[in-house]
Amino acid sequence: MPKMKTKKAAAKRIKITASGKLKAGVAGKRHRLISHNGKYIRQNRGTKVLAKADEARVKKYLPYGV
């Protein structure tokens, strides 16, 4: 059986934490920020842990981890 390929786009954007959760950057921070309030901008700073529903799908993209 051949090896599974890692989706390289996902590998570049996602990190796996020590407990096995997935950590990624937050969407909506590139442009048109003037229409968002300060609380939105502050809360979306940095990275966040992916939701369970997304985590199940993304783990298939990374068969051997990152």
C-alpha positions as CSV (number, residue, x, y, z in Angstrom):
1,M,0.0,0.0,0.0
2,P,1.5,3.4,-0.9
3,K,2.0,6.1,1.7
4,M,-0.6,8.7,2.1
5,K,0.3,12.3,1.1
6,T,0.2,15.2,3.5
7,K,-1.8,18.2,2.3
8,K,1.1,20.7,2.3
9,A,-1.2,23.8,2.4
10,A,-2.7,22.5,5.7
11,A,0.8,21.6,7.1
12,K,2.0,25.1,6.6
13,R,-1.0,26.7,8.4
14,I,-1.7,24.3,11.3
15,K,0.3,23.2,14.3
16,I,-0.5,20.2,16.6
17,T,-0.4,20.9,20.3
18,A,1.1,18.5,22.8
19,S,-2.3,17.3,23.8
20,G,-3.2,16.6,20.1
21,K,-5.4,19.6,19.4
22,L,-5.0,21.7,16.3
23,K,-4.0,25.3,16.4
24,A,-4.4,27.7,13.6
25,G,-4.5,31.4,12.8
26,V,-7.9,33.3,13.0
27,A,-9.7,34.4,9.8
28,G,-10.8,37.9,9.1
29,K,-7.6,39.8,9.9
30,R,-6.3,40.8,6.5
31,H,-8.3,43.8,5.3
32,R,-11.5,45.8,5.9
33,L,-10.7,46.0,9.6
34,I,-12.1,49.5,9.9
35,S,-15.6,48.0,9.8
36,H,-14.8,45.8,12.9
37,N,-14.7,47.1,16.4
38,G,-11.7,46.9,18.7
39,K,-13.0,43.9,20.7
40,Y,-13.2,41.8,17.5
41,I,-9.7,42.7,16.5
42,R,-8.3,42.0,19.9
43,Q,-10.0,38.7,20.4
44,N,-8.9,37.4,16.9
45,R,-5.2,38.3,17.6
46,G,-2.8,35.3,17.5
47,T,-4.0,31.7,17.1
48,K,-6.9,29.7,18.3
49,V,-7.7,26.0,18.8
50,L,-9.9,24.5,16.0
51,A,-13.4,23.3,16.7
52,K,-14.0,19.6,17.1
53,A,-15.9,19.4,13.8
54,D,-13.1,21.0,11.9
55,E,-10.4,19.1,13.7
56,A,-11.8,15.7,12.5
57,R,-11.6,16.9,8.9
58,V,-8.2,18.5,9.1
59,K,-6.6,15.5,10.8
60,K,-7.2,13.6,7.6
61,Y,-5.1,16.1,5.8
62,L,-2.2,15.4,8.1
63,P,-1.9,11.6,8.3
64,Y,1.6,11.7,9.9
65,G,1.3,14.9,12.0
66,V,3.1,18.1,11.1
